[in-house]
Amino acid sequence: MNEKGFTLLEVLISMMVLVILLFTILSLFLLYKKEENRVFISSQLDSQSRAFICSIEREIYNGSNFTVTNGKLAFNDAVGNQISYEKWGDGIRRQVNRSGHIWLVKDVDSVLFTIFGKACKVQYILKKEGITVKGEVILTSRVER
C-alpha cells in the first residue's frame, strides 16, 4: 500500500479546520468594521454637536431679548436682527429676520431651549444608526456694566 498520500478523512478534517479558521477571521473582520463604523458615526455626531454649540454660543453671548415659543429660540443680535433657532425636520436651522435658513446640525432627535434671564439652557439629543449623543449646556449673554 502507498503511504505517501492523504486519506479522504485527513483531507476532510483539514478542510473543516480551514473553513472554521476562515469563518473566525471573517467574523472578526466584520466585527472590526462594525465597531469602526460606530466610532466614525459617534465622532461625526460629537463634531456636529461641538460646531452647533460654538455657533449658538457666540450669538447668545452678543444677544438680547431672549424668548422661546413653540420650541423656537428667538433673540436679537448686536445689530438688531432677529435670530432664531428651531428643530426643523431632523436638523436644527438658524434664521435671520424670519427668512432663509442655515442648517447647523442634522440627525437631531430632540432639542429643548429654556430661558433663565440672560441665560439659555440648550438640551439636545442627536441619533444616527442607533448611536445617541446627548448634550446640555447653559449659555449666557454678555453682562452689561
N, CA, C and O atoms as a GROMACS GRO file, in nm:
protein
  580
    1MET      N    1   0.083  -0.118   0.000
    1MET     CA    2   0.000   0.000   0.000
    1MET      C    3   0.088   0.125   0.000
    1MET      O    4   0.191   0.128   0.068
    2ASN      N    5   0.049   0.228  -0.076
    2ASN     CA    6   0.125   0.352  -0.089
    2ASN      C    7   0.092   0.443   0.030
    2ASN      O    8  -0.024   0.478   0.049
    3GLU      N    9   0.192   0.482   0.110
    3GLU     CA   10   0.174   0.562   0.231
    3GLU      C   11   0.206   0.710   0.206
    3GLU      O   12   0.209   0.786   0.303
    4LYS      N   13   0.230   0.755   0.083
    4LYS     CA   14   0.273   0.891   0.056
    4LYS      C   15   0.158   0.990   0.041
    4LYS      O   16   0.185   1.110   0.045
    5GLY      N   17   0.035   0.952   0.025
    5GLY     CA   18  -0.077   1.043   0.002
    5GLY      C   19  -0.158   1.069   0.128
    5GLY      O   20  -0.126   1.019   0.236
    6PHE      N   21  -0.264   1.149   0.112
    6PHE     CA   22  -0.356   1.179   0.222
    6PHE      C   23  -0.480   1.093   0.206
    6PHE      O   24  -0.523   1.062   0.094
    7THR      N   25  -0.536   1.055   0.318
    7THR     CA   26  -0.662   0.982   0.311
    7THR      C   27  -0.775   1.083   0.297
    7THR      O   28  -0.757   1.202   0.325
    8LEU      N   29  -0.888   1.037   0.254
    8LEU     CA   30  -1.005   1.124   0.240
    8LEU      C   31  -1.042   1.186   0.373
    8LEU      O   32  -1.080   1.303   0.378
    9LEU      N   33  -1.032   1.113   0.479
    9LEU     CA   34  -1.064   1.163   0.613
    9LEU      C   35  -0.970   1.277   0.652
    9LEU      O   36  -1.015   1.376   0.709
   10GLU      N   37  -0.840   1.264   0.623
   10GLU     CA   38  -0.744   1.370   0.655
   10GLU      C   39  -0.774   1.497   0.574
   10GLU      O   40  -0.762   1.608   0.627
   11VAL      N   41  -0.811   1.482   0.450
   11VAL     CA   42  -0.845   1.597   0.365
   11VAL      C   43  -0.970   1.667   0.420
   11VAL      O   44  -0.973   1.789   0.428
   12LEU      N   45  -1.071   1.590   0.456
   12LEU     CA   46  -1.195   1.648   0.510
   12LEU      C   47  -1.169   1.722   0.641
   12LEU      O   48  -1.221   1.831   0.661
   13ILE      N   49  -1.091   1.664   0.730
   13ILE     CA   50  -1.059   1.729   0.857
   13ILE      C   51  -0.980   1.857   0.833
   13ILE      O   52  -1.007   1.959   0.896
   14SER      N   53  -0.884   1.854   0.742
   14SER     CA   54  -0.806   1.973   0.709
   14SER      C   55  -0.896   2.083   0.652
   14SER      O   56  -0.880   2.200   0.687
   15MET      N   57  -0.988   2.045   0.565
   15MET     CA   58  -1.079   2.144   0.506
   15MET      C   59  -1.172   2.203   0.613
   15MET      O   60  -1.201   2.322   0.610
   16MET      N   61  -1.219   2.121   0.706
   16MET     CA   62  -1.305   2.171   0.813
   16MET      C   63  -1.230   2.271   0.901
   16MET      O   64  -1.285   2.375   0.937
   17VAL      N   65  -1.106   2.239   0.934
   17VAL     CA   66  -1.024   2.331   1.014
   17VAL      C   67  -1.005   2.462   0.938
   17VAL      O   68  -1.014   2.569   0.997
   18LEU      N   69  -0.978   2.454   0.810
   18LEU     CA   70  -0.960   2.573   0.726
   18LEU      C   71  -1.088   2.656   0.721
   18LEU      O   72  -1.083   2.778   0.734
   19VAL      N   73  -1.203   2.592   0.704
   19VAL     CA   74  -1.332   2.663   0.699
   19VAL      C   75  -1.359   2.731   0.833
   19VAL      O   76  -1.401   2.847   0.835
   20ILE      N   77  -1.335   2.663   0.943
   20ILE     CA   78  -1.356   2.723   1.075
   20ILE      C   79  -1.263   2.842   1.095
   20ILE      O   80  -1.305   2.946   1.146
   21LEU      N   81  -1.139   2.828   1.054
   21LEU     CA   82  -1.043   2.937   1.065
   21LEU      C   83  -1.085   3.057   0.980
   21LEU      O   84  -1.081   3.171   1.027
   22LEU      N   85  -1.126   3.033   0.856
   22LEU     CA   86  -1.171   3.142   0.769
   22LEU      C   87  -1.297   3.208   0.824
   22LEU      O   88  -1.309   3.331   0.819
   23PHE      N   89  -1.390   3.129   0.875
   23PHE     CA   90  -1.512   3.183   0.933
   23PHE      C   91  -1.480   3.273   1.053
   23PHE      O   92  -1.539   3.380   1.069
   24THR      N   93  -1.387   3.229   1.137
   24THR     CA   94  -1.346   3.308   1.254
   24THR      C   95  -1.281   3.439   1.211
   24THR      O   96  -1.312   3.545   1.266
   25ILE      N   97  -1.193   3.433   1.114
   25ILE     CA   98  -1.126   3.554   1.065
   25ILE      C   99  -1.228   3.650   1.003
   25ILE      O  100  -1.222   3.770   1.028
   26LEU      N  101  -1.320   3.598   0.924
   26LEU     CA  102  -1.423   3.682   0.863
   26LEU      C  103  -1.512   3.746   0.969
   26LEU      O  104  -1.545   3.864   0.959
   27SER      N  105  -1.550   3.670   1.070
   27SER     CA  106  -1.633   3.724   1.178
   27SER      C  107  -1.561   3.836   1.253
   27SER      O  108  -1.621   3.939   1.283
   28LEU      N  109  -1.433   3.816   1.281
   28LEU     CA  110  -1.355   3.921   1.348
   28LEU      C  111  -1.342   4.045   1.262
   28LEU      O  112  -1.351   4.157   1.312
   29PHE      N  113  -1.322   4.026   1.132
   29PHE     CA  114  -1.312   4.140   1.041
   29PHE      C  115  -1.443   4.218   1.036
   29PHE      O  116  -1.442   4.341   1.041
   30LEU      N  117  -1.556   4.148   1.027
   30LEU     CA  118  -1.687   4.214   1.024
   30LEU      C  119  -1.714   4.287   1.155
   30LEU      O  120  -1.771   4.397   1.155
   31LEU      N  121  -1.676   4.228   1.266
   31LEU     CA  122  -1.692   4.293   1.396
   31LEU      C  123  -1.608   4.420   1.404
   31LEU      O  124  -1.654   4.522   1.454
   32TYR      N  125  -1.486   4.414   1.353
   32TYR     CA  126  -1.398   4.530   1.349
   32TYR      C  127  -1.460   4.642   1.264
   32TYR      O  128  -1.461   4.758   1.305
   33LYS      N  129  -1.512   4.608   1.145
   33LYS     CA  130  -1.571   4.708   1.057
   33LYS      C  131  -1.695   4.772   1.121
   33LYS      O  132  -1.717   4.892   1.108
   34LYS      N  133  -1.774   4.691   1.190
   34LYS     CA  134  -1.893   4.743   1.258
   34LYS      C  135  -1.852   4.842   1.368
   34LYS      O  136  -1.913   4.948   1.381
   35GLU      N  137  -1.752   4.807   1.445
   35GLU     CA  138  -1.704   4.895   1.552
   35GLU      C  139  -1.641   5.022   1.493
   35GLU      O  140  -1.659   5.131   1.547
   36GLU      N  141  -1.568   5.007   1.383
   36GLU     CA  142  -1.509   5.123   1.316
   36GLU      C  143  -1.618   5.219   1.270
   36GLU      O  144  -1.604   5.341   1.284
   37ASN      N  145  -1.726   5.167   1.214
   37ASN     CA  146  -1.838   5.249   1.169
   37ASN      C  147  -1.906   5.318   1.288
   37ASN      O  148  -1.943   5.435   1.279
   38ARG      N  149  -1.922   5.245   1.399
   38ARG     CA  150  -1.983   5.303   1.518
   38ARG      C  151  -1.898   5.419   1.571
   38ARG      O  152  -1.952   5.524   1.607
   39VAL      N  153  -1.768   5.401   1.576
   39VAL     CA  154  -1.678   5.507   1.622
   39VAL      C  155  -1.683   5.626   1.528
   39VAL      O  156  -1.682   5.741   1.573
   40PHE      N  157  -1.687   5.601   1.398
   40PHE     CA  158  -1.694   5.709   1.299
   40PHE      C  159  -1.822   5.791   1.317
   40PHE      O  160  -1.817   5.914   1.317
   41ILE      N  161  -1.936   5.724   1.331
   41ILE     CA  162  -2.063   5.793   1.348
   41ILE      C  163  -2.065   5.871   1.479
   41ILE      O  164  -2.111   5.985   1.483
   42SER      N  165  -2.015   5.811   1.585
   42SER     CA  166  -2.009   5.879   1.714
   42SER      C  167  -1.922   6.004   1.705
   42SER      O  168  -1.958   6.108   1.759
   43SER      N  169  -1.810   5.994   1.637
   43SER     CA  170  -1.722   6.108   1.617
   43SER      C  171  -1.790   6.217   1.535
   43SER      O  172  -1.777   6.336   1.564
   44GLN      N  173  -1.863   6.176   1.432
   44GLN     CA  174  -1.937   6.269   1.348
   44GLN      C  175  -2.041   6.345   1.430
   44GLN      O  176  -2.053   6.467   1.418
   45LEU      N  177  -2.116   6.274   1.513
   45LEU     CA  178  -2.218   6.338   1.597
   45LEU      C  179  -2.155   6.432   1.699
   45LEU      O  180  -2.208   6.540   1.724
   46ASP      N  181  -2.043   6.391   1.759
   46ASP     CA  182  -1.972   6.479   1.854
   46ASP      C  183  -1.926   6.606   1.785
   46ASP      O  184  -1.937   6.715   1.841
   47SER      N  185  -1.873   6.593   1.665
   47SER     CA  186  -1.825   6.708   1.590
   47SER      C  187  -1.940   6.803   1.556
   47SER      O  188  -1.926   6.925   1.571
   48GLN      N  189  -2.053   6.749   1.512
   48GLN     CA  190  -2.170   6.832   1.483
   48GLN      C  191  -2.217   6.904   1.609
   48GLN      O  192  -2.253   7.021   1.605
   49SER      N  193  -2.216   6.833   1.719
   49SER     CA  194  -2.258   6.889   1.847
   49SER      C  195  -2.170   7.008   1.886
   49SER      O  196  -2.221   7.113   1.923
   50ARG      N  197  -2.039   6.990   1.878
   50ARG     CA  198  -1.947   7.098   1.913
   50ARG      C  199  -1.963   7.219   1.821
   50ARG      O  200  -1.962   7.333   1.867
   51ALA      N  201  -1.979   7.195   1.691
   51ALA     CA  202  -1.995   7.305   1.596
   51ALA      C  203  -2.123   7.383   1.625
   51ALA      O  204  -2.124   7.506   1.620
   52PHE      N  205  -2.231   7.312   1.656
   52PHE     CA  206  -2.358   7.376   1.688
   52PHE      C  207  -2.344   7.463   1.813
   52PHE      O  208  -2.387   7.578   1.814
   53ILE      N  209  -2.284   7.409   1.918
   53ILE     CA  210  -2.270   7.483   2.043
   53ILE      C  211  -2.180   7.605   2.023
   53ILE      O  212  -2.209   7.712   2.076
   54CYS      N  213  -2.071   7.592   1.949
   54CYS     CA  214  -1.983   7.707   1.923
   54CYS      C  215  -2.057   7.817   1.850
   54CYS      O  216  -2.041   7.935   1.882
   55SER      N  217  -2.138   7.780   1.752
   55SER     CA  218  -2.213   7.878   1.674
   55SER      C  219  -2.315   7.952   1.760
   55SER      O  220  -2.320   8.075   1.760
   56ILE      N  221  -2.395   7.877   1.833
   56ILE     CA  222  -2.501   7.940   1.912
   56ILE      C  223  -2.443   8.015   2.032
   56ILE      O  224  -2.500   8.115   2.076
   57GLU      N  225  -2.330   7.970   2.084
   57GLU     CA  226  -2.267   8.035   2.199
   57GLU      C  227  -2.226   8.179   2.167
   57GLU      O  228  -2.252   8.270   2.246
   58ARG      N  229  -2.164   8.199   2.052
   58ARG     CA  230  -2.122   8.334   2.011
   58ARG      C  231  -2.242   8.427   1.999
   58ARG      O  232  -2.238   8.542   2.043
   59GLU      N  233  -2.349   8.376   1.937
   59GLU     CA  234  -2.465   8.462   1.914
   59GLU      C  235  -2.540   8.493   2.044
   59GLU      O  236  -2.587   8.605   2.063
   60ILE      N  237  -2.550   8.396   2.131
   60ILE     CA  238  -2.619   8.422   2.258
   60ILE      C  239  -2.538   8.519   2.343
   60ILE      O  240  -2.595   8.604   2.411
   61TYR      N  241  -2.407   8.507   2.340
   61TYR     CA  242  -2.322   8.598   2.416
   61TYR      C  243  -2.348   8.744   2.377
   61TYR      O  244  -2.350   8.832   2.463
   62ASN      N  245  -2.369   8.769   2.248
   62ASN     CA  246  -2.394   8.904   2.200
   62ASN      C  247  -2.543   8.936   2.185
   62ASN      O  248  -2.578   9.044   2.136
   63GLY      N  249  -2.631   8.846   2.226
   63GLY     CA  250  -2.774   8.863   2.205
   63GLY      C  251  -2.847   8.929   2.320
   63GLY      O  252  -2.792   8.952   2.428
   64SER      N  253  -2.975   8.959   2.293
   64SER     CA  254  -3.063   9.017   2.395
   64SER      C  255  -3.208   8.982   2.361
   64SER      O  256  -3.236   8.931   2.252
   65ASN      N  257  -3.298   9.008   2.455
   65ASN     CA  258  -3.442   8.984   2.436
   65ASN      C  259  -3.472   8.839   2.396
   65ASN      O  260  -3.530   8.814   2.291
   66PHE      N  261  -3.432   8.746   2.479
   66PHE     CA  262  -3.449   8.603   2.451
   66PHE      C  263  -3.592   8.558   2.476
   66PHE      O  264  -3.653   8.594   2.577
   67THR      N  265  -3.647   8.480   2.383
   67THR     CA  266  -3.779   8.419   2.401
   67THR      C  267  -3.775   8.277   2.345
   67THR      O  268  -3.697   8.246   2.255
   68VAL      N  269  -3.861   8.194   2.401
   68VAL     CA  270  -3.882   8.060   2.346
   68VAL      C  271  -4.031   8.043   2.325
   68VAL      O  272  -4.109   8.053   2.419
   69THR      N  273  -4.070   8.018   2.200
   69THR     CA  274  -4.210   7.998   2.165
   69THR      C  275  -4.220   7.874   2.078
   69THR      O  276  -4.154   7.864   1.975
   70ASN      N  277  -4.304   7.780   2.120
   70ASN     CA  278  -4.323   7.655   2.046
   70ASN      C  279  -4.190   7.586   2.011
   70ASN      O  280  -4.172   7.536   1.900
   71GLY      N  281  -4.098   7.584   2.107
   71GLY     CA  282  -3.971   7.518   2.086
   71GLY      C  283  -3.871   7.596   2.003
   71GLY      O  284  -3.764   7.544   1.969
   72LYS      N  285  -3.904   7.719   1.969
   72LYS     CA  286  -3.818   7.803   1.885
   72LYS      C  287  -3.753   7.911   1.971
   72LYS      O  288  -3.822   7.988   2.037
   73LEU      N  289  -3.620   7.915   1.970
   73LEU     CA  290  -3.545   8.017   2.042
   73LEU      C  291  -3.529   8.138   1.950
   73LEU      O  292  -3.483   8.126   1.837
   74ALA      N  293  -3.567   8.256   2.001
   74ALA     CA  294  -3.552   8.379   1.923
   74ALA      C  295  -3.488   8.486   2.012
   74ALA      O  296  -3.513   8.492   2.132
   75PHE      N  297  -3.404   8.569   1.951
   75PHE     CA  298  -3.341   8.679   2.022
   75PHE      C  299  -3.287   8.778   1.920
   75PHE      O  300  -3.284   8.750   1.800
   76ASN      N  301  -3.245   8.894   1.968
   76ASN     CA  302  -3.187   8.996   1.881
   76ASN      C  303  -3.036   8.991   1.892
   76ASN      O  304  -2.980   8.975   2.000
   77ASP      N  305  -2.969   9.005   1.777
   77ASP     CA  306  -2.823   9.009   1.780
   77ASP      C  307  -2.776   9.151   1.808
   77ASP      O  308  -2.858   9.239   1.834
   78ALA      N  309  -2.646   9.174   1.803
   78ALA     CA  310  -2.587   9.303   1.839
   78ALA      C  311  -2.632   9.417   1.749
   78ALA      O  312  -2.632   9.533   1.792
   79VAL      N  313  -2.673   9.388   1.624
   79VAL     CA  314  -2.716   9.495   1.533
   79VAL      C  315  -2.867   9.500   1.517
   79VAL      O  316  -2.917   9.574   1.432
   80GLY      N  317  -2.942   9.424   1.597
   80GLY     CA  318  -3.087   9.431   1.595
   80GLY      C  319  -3.159   9.328   1.509
   80GLY      O  320  -3.282   9.327   1.506
   81ASN      N  321  -3.087   9.241   1.440
   81ASN     CA  322  -3.153   9.135   1.363
   81ASN      C  323  -3.214   9.033   1.459
   81ASN      O  324  -3.159   9.004   1.565
   82GLN      N  325  -3.330   8.979   1.418
   82GLN     CA  326  -3.388   8.872   1.498
   82GLN      C  327  -3.330   8.739   1.451
   82GLN      O  328  -3.345   8.701   1.335
   83ILE      N  329  -3.266   8.670   1.542
   83ILE     CA  330  -3.205   8.540   1.514
   83ILE      C  331  -3.294   8.434   1.577
   83ILE      O  332  -3.342   8.451   1.689
   84SER      N  333  -3.317   8.324   1.505
   84SER     CA  334  -3.397   8.216   1.564
   84SER      C  335  -3.332   8.081   1.534
   84SER      O  336  -3.270   8.060   1.430
   85TYR      N  337  -3.350   7.991   1.629
   85TYR     CA  338  -3.304   7.853   1.617
   85TYR      C  339  -3.423   7.764   1.646
   85TYR      O  340  -3.497   7.786   1.742
   86GLU      N  341  -3.442   7.661   1.562
   86GLU     CA  342  -3.551   7.567   1.586
   86GLU      C  343  -3.520   7.433   1.522
   86GLU      O  344  -3.441   7.422   1.428
   87LYS      N  345  -3.586   7.331   1.576
   87LYS     CA  346  -3.577   7.198   1.515
   87LYS      C  347  -3.662   7.202   1.389
   87LYS      O  348  -3.776   7.247   1.391
   88TRP      N  349  -3.605   7.156   1.280
   88TRP     CA  350  -3.674   7.155   1.151
   88TRP      C  351  -3.642   7.023   1.083
   88TRP      O  352  -3.528   6.999   1.045
   89GLY      N  353  -3.741   6.938   1.069
   89GLY     CA  354  -3.715   6.804   1.016
   89GLY      C  355  -3.626   6.729   1.112
   89GLY      O  356  -3.658   6.715   1.230
   90ASP      N  357  -3.513   6.679   1.062
   90ASP     CA  358  -3.421   6.608   1.150
   90ASP      C  359  -3.298   6.692   1.183
   90ASP      O  360  -3.193   6.639   1.219
   91GLY      N  361  -3.312   6.825   1.171
   91GLY     CA  362  -3.199   6.912   1.198
   91GLY      C  363  -3.239   7.034   1.278
   91GLY      O  364  -3.355   7.051   1.316
   92ILE      N  365  -3.142   7.119   1.304
   92ILE     CA  366  -3.166   7.249   1.367
   92ILE      C  367  -3.127   7.355   1.266
   92ILE      O  368  -3.018   7.353   1.210
   93ARG      N  369  -3.220   7.447   1.245
   93ARG     CA  370  -3.190   7.553   1.149
   93ARG      C  371  -3.183   7.688   1.219
   93ARG      O  372  -3.241   7.708   1.326
   94ARG      N  373  -3.113   7.779   1.156
   94ARG     CA  374  -3.097   7.916   1.204
   94ARG      C  375  -3.158   8.007   1.099
   94ARG      O  376  -3.132   7.991   0.979
   95GLN      N  377  -3.238   8.104   1.144
   95GLN     CA  378  -3.294   8.204   1.053
   95GLN      C  379  -3.258   8.343   1.103
   95GLN      O  380  -3.240   8.366   1.222
   96VAL      N  381  -3.248   8.435   1.009
   96VAL     CA  382  -3.225   8.576   1.041
   96VAL      C  383  -3.344   8.654   0.989
   96VAL      O  384  -3.379   8.646   0.872
   97ASN      N  385  -3.408   8.730   1.079
   97ASN     CA  386  -3.527   8.808   1.046
   97ASN      C  387  -3.634   8.723   0.977
   97ASN      O  388  -3.698   8.768   0.882
   98ARG      N  389  -3.652   8.603   1.026
   98ARG     CA  390  -3.756   8.509   0.980
   98ARG      C  391  -3.746   8.471   0.832
   98ARG      O  392  -3.846   8.435   0.771
   99SER      N  393  -3.629   8.480   0.776
   99SER     CA  394  -3.616   8.440   0.635
   99SER      C  395  -3.489   8.357   0.617
   99SER      O  396  -3.396   8.362   0.697
  100GLY      N  397  -3.490   8.281   0.508
  100GLY     CA  398  -3.378   8.194   0.478
  100GLY      C  399  -3.357   8.092   0.590
  100GLY      O  400  -3.428   8.094   0.690
  101HIS      N  401  -3.263   8.007   0.571
  101HIS     CA  402  -3.225   7.918   0.680
  101HIS      C  403  -3.090   7.855   0.654
  101HIS      O  404  -3.051   7.829   0.540
  102ILE      N  405  -3.020   7.833   0.763
  102ILE     CA  406  -2.891   7.766   0.759
  102ILE      C  407  -2.903   7.643   0.848
  102ILE      O  408  -2.941   7.653   0.964
  103TRP      N  409  -2.870   7.527   0.792
  103TRP     CA  410  -2.870   7.404   0.871
  103TRP      C  411  -2.744   7.401   0.956
  103TRP      O  412  -2.634   7.408   0.903
  104LEU      N  413  -2.761   7.392   1.087
  104LEU     CA  414  -2.646   7.389   1.177
  104LEU      C  415  -2.606   7.248   1.216
  104LEU      O  416  -2.487   7.219   1.232
  105VAL      N  417  -2.703   7.163   1.231
  105VAL     CA  418  -2.675   7.026   1.275
  105VAL      C  419  -2.787   6.937   1.222
  105VAL      O  420  -2.901   6.981   1.211
  106LYS      N  421  -2.754   6.813   1.189
  106LYS     CA  422  -2.855   6.720   1.142
  106LYS      C  423  -2.858   6.599   1.236
  106LYS      O  424  -2.781   6.593   1.332
  107ASP      N  425  -2.945   6.505   1.208
  107ASP     CA  426  -2.963   6.386   1.291
  107ASP      C  427  -3.010   6.423   1.432
  107ASP      O  428  -2.973   6.358   1.529
  108VAL      N  429  -3.093   6.528   1.443
  108VAL     CA  430  -3.144   6.574   1.572
  108VAL      C  431  -3.271   6.497   1.606
  108VAL      O  432  -3.367   6.495   1.530
  109ASP      N  433  -3.268   6.434   1.722
  109ASP     CA  434  -3.387   6.365   1.772
  109ASP      C  435  -3.475   6.463   1.848
  109ASP      O  436  -3.597   6.463   1.832
  110SER      N  437  -3.413   6.546   1.932
  110SER     CA  438  -3.489   6.647   2.005
  110SER      C  439  -3.397   6.761   2.048
  110SER      O  440  -3.276   6.744   2.061
  111VAL      N  441  -3.457   6.878   2.068
  111VAL     CA  442  -3.385   6.994   2.121
  111VAL      C  443  -3.483   7.072   2.208
  111VAL      O  444  -3.601   7.085   2.176
  112LEU      N  445  -3.432   7.122   2.320
  112LEU     CA  446  -3.514   7.199   2.412
  112LEU      C  447  -3.437   7.323   2.453
  112LEU      O  448  -3.325   7.314   2.503
  113PHE      N  449  -3.498   7.439   2.432
  113PHE     CA  450  -3.439   7.566   2.472
  113PHE      C  451  -3.516   7.615   2.595
  113PHE      O  452  -3.639   7.613   2.596
  114THR      N  453  -3.443   7.660   2.698
  114THR     CA  454  -3.504   7.716   2.818
  114THR      C  455  -3.432   7.845   2.851
  114THR      O  456  -3.309   7.850   2.851
  115ILE      N  457  -3.509   7.950   2.880
  115ILE     CA  458  -3.451   8.082   2.911
  115ILE      C  459  -3.450   8.103   3.062
  115ILE      O  460  -3.549   8.076   3.130
  116PHE      N  461  -3.337   8.153   3.113
  116PHE     CA  462  -3.323   8.192   3.253
  116PHE      C  463  -3.265   8.334   3.254
  116PHE      O  464  -3.143   8.350   3.264
  117GLY      N  465  -3.348   8.434   3.245
  117GLY     CA  466  -3.299   8.572   3.242
  117GLY      C  467  -3.215   8.596   3.117
  117GLY      O  468  -3.266   8.594   3.005
  118LYS      N  469  -3.085   8.618   3.138
  118LYS     CA  470  -2.994   8.640   3.024
  118LYS      C  471  -2.916   8.514   2.989
  118LYS      O  472  -2.812   8.521   2.924
  119ALA      N  473  -2.966   8.401   3.032
  119ALA     CA  474  -2.900   8.274   3.002
  119ALA      C  475  -2.998   8.183   2.928
  119ALA      O  476  -3.119   8.195   2.942
  120CYS      N  477  -2.942   8.094   2.849
  120CYS     CA  478  -3.023   7.999   2.772
  120CYS      C  479  -2.966   7.859   2.794
  120CYS      O  480  -2.847   7.835   2.774
  121LYS      N  481  -3.052   7.769   2.834
  121LYS     CA  482  -3.013   7.629   2.850
  121LYS      C  483  -3.054   7.555   2.723
  121LYS      O  484  -3.169   7.563   2.681
  122VAL      N  485  -2.960   7.485   2.664
  122VAL     CA  486  -2.986   7.408   2.542
  122VAL      C  487  -2.963   7.261   2.574
  122VAL      O  488  -2.854   7.221   2.615
  123GLN      N  489  -3.068   7.180   2.554
  123GLN     CA  490  -3.058   7.035   2.572
  123GLN      C  491  -3.090   6.972   2.437
  123GLN      O  492  -3.188   7.010   2.372
  124TYR      N  493  -3.010   6.877   2.396
  124TYR     CA  494  -3.033   6.816   2.265
  124TYR      C  495  -2.993   6.669   2.267
  124TYR      O  496  -2.910   6.626   2.347
  125ILE      N  497  -3.053   6.595   2.175
  125ILE     CA  498  -3.020   6.455   2.154
  125ILE      C  499  -3.002   6.434   2.004
  125ILE      O  500  -3.091   6.464   1.925
  126LEU      N  501  -2.886   6.384   1.966
  126LEU     CA  502  -2.858   6.350   1.827
  126LEU      C  503  -2.857   6.198   1.816
  126LEU      O  504  -2.800   6.130   1.902
  127LYS      N  505  -2.920   6.145   1.713
  127LYS     CA  506  -2.924   5.999   1.693
  127LYS      C  507  -2.896   5.966   1.547
  127LYS      O  508  -2.948   6.031   1.456
  128LYS      N  509  -2.814   5.864   1.528
  128LYS     CA  510  -2.787   5.815   1.393
  128LYS      C  511  -2.747   5.668   1.403
  128LYS      O  512  -2.654   5.633   1.475
  129GLU      N  513  -2.818   5.585   1.330
  129GLU     CA  514  -2.788   5.442   1.322
  129GLU      C  515  -2.769   5.378   1.460
  129GLU      O  516  -2.676   5.301   1.482
  130GLY      N  517  -2.859   5.412   1.552
  130GLY     CA  518  -2.856   5.351   1.685
  130GLY      C  519  -2.757   5.413   1.782
  130GLY      O  520  -2.746   5.368   1.896
  131ILE      N  521  -2.685   5.514   1.740
  131ILE     CA  522  -2.588   5.580   1.827
  131ILE      C  523  -2.648   5.713   1.872
  131ILE      O  524  -2.701   5.788   1.791
  132THR      N  525  -2.639   5.740   2.001
  132THR     CA  526  -2.701   5.859   2.059
  132THR      C  527  -2.595   5.946   2.125
  132THR      O  528  -2.508   5.897   2.197
  133VAL      N  529  -2.603   6.076   2.100
  133VAL     CA  530  -2.520   6.174   2.167
  133VAL      C  531  -2.614   6.274   2.233
  133VAL      O  532  -2.698   6.335   2.166
  134LYS      N  533  -2.600   6.290   2.365
  134LYS     CA  534  -2.682   6.385   2.439
  134LYS      C  535  -2.595   6.501   2.483
  134LYS      O  536  -2.478   6.483   2.516
  135GLY      N  537  -2.654   6.619   2.482
  135GLY     CA  538  -2.579   6.736   2.526
  135GLY      C  539  -2.668   6.832   2.601
  135GLY      O  540  -2.788   6.841   2.577
  136GLU      N  541  -2.606   6.903   2.692
  136GLU     CA  542  -2.677   7.006   2.769
  136GLU      C  543  -2.575   7.113   2.804
  136GLU      O  544  -2.468   7.083   2.855
  137VAL      N  545  -2.609   7.237   2.776
  137VAL     CA  546  -2.517   7.347   2.803
  137VAL      C  547  -2.599   7.470   2.840
  137VAL      O  548  -2.708   7.493   2.787
  138ILE      N  549  -2.545   7.550   2.931
  138ILE     CA  550  -2.607   7.678   2.966
  138ILE      C  551  -2.517   7.787   2.912
  138ILE      O  552  -2.399   7.794   2.945
  139LEU      N  553  -2.574   7.871   2.828
  139LEU     CA  554  -2.501   7.979   2.763
  139LEU      C  555  -2.554   8.112   2.814
  139LEU      O  556  -2.675   8.129   2.831
  140THR      N  557  -2.466   8.206   2.839
  140THR     CA  558  -2.509   8.336   2.891
  140THR      C  559  -2.474   8.447   2.794
  140THR      O  560  -2.378   8.438   2.717
  141SER      N  561  -2.554   8.552   2.801
  141SER     CA  562  -2.524   8.668   2.718
  141SER      C  563  -2.426   8.758   2.794
  141SER      O  564  -2.403   8.740   2.914
  142ARG      N  565  -2.372   8.852   2.724
  142ARG     CA  566  -2.273   8.942   2.781
  142ARG      C  567  -2.337   9.022   2.895
  142ARG      O  568  -2.452   9.065   2.885
  143VAL      N  569  -2.262   9.042   3.000
  143VAL     CA  570  -2.311   9.120   3.114
  143VAL      C  571  -2.281   9.266   3.085
  143VAL      O  572  -2.166   9.304   3.064
  144GLU      N  573  -2.386   9.347   3.084
  144GLU     CA  574  -2.370   9.491   3.060
  144GLU      C  575  -2.333   9.560   3.190
  144GLU      O  576  -2.389   9.529   3.295
  145ARG      N  577  -2.239   9.653   3.184
  145ARG     CA  578  -2.199   9.728   3.306
  145ARG      C  579  -2.232   9.872   3.292
  145ARG      O  580  -2.206   9.950   3.384
   0.00000   0.00000   0.00000
